[in-house]
């Protein structure tokens, strides 16, 4: 499934790999079993070479995908380099056997003829490098877009730590016989509560004063 994923996600590398497949198959078949035979003997000559060439292409495709997705490492670099060199050599062998003797046209001037001959002869080395070099450049040109991670449906329970209770304001005891402002809705100016001695406890009680307002008297000790 991993190889199939790389094939689907990297059509360029797949195209270059299968483009080299035919020439690589011929080169391997010729090196292993000699000249290409005819008839049913072609199957025995073709099958092993095709499987080897296909394995080389698939290995190069898969390694290219691993480098683009996970980055370069020593193992991936060595593996990818070996596949690229193997592809280059097999392509070179095919061209070295089939390359025709191309004549320089008469329209090429004598001044440019020497350069033209040099560039024609360089085709033996340059053309086999096109496919593996394009694969190398594509592999290191960038990374594939990161895949969106699936959202987890798992419910996470986050413990709630109760906050510390706010400190209550301490109530200061008033000295016996002191006066505090009246705590009614509309206290008049200067209206105070006289704190006196009331028996049986110290809880506040509410009574009405002479002006019809509520006053609070705090019971104190004897």
Helices and strands as residue ranges (DSSP letters): H 2-9, H 11-33, H 41-70, H 74-98, H 110-126, H 129-139, E 179-181, E 192-194, E 204-208, E 214-218
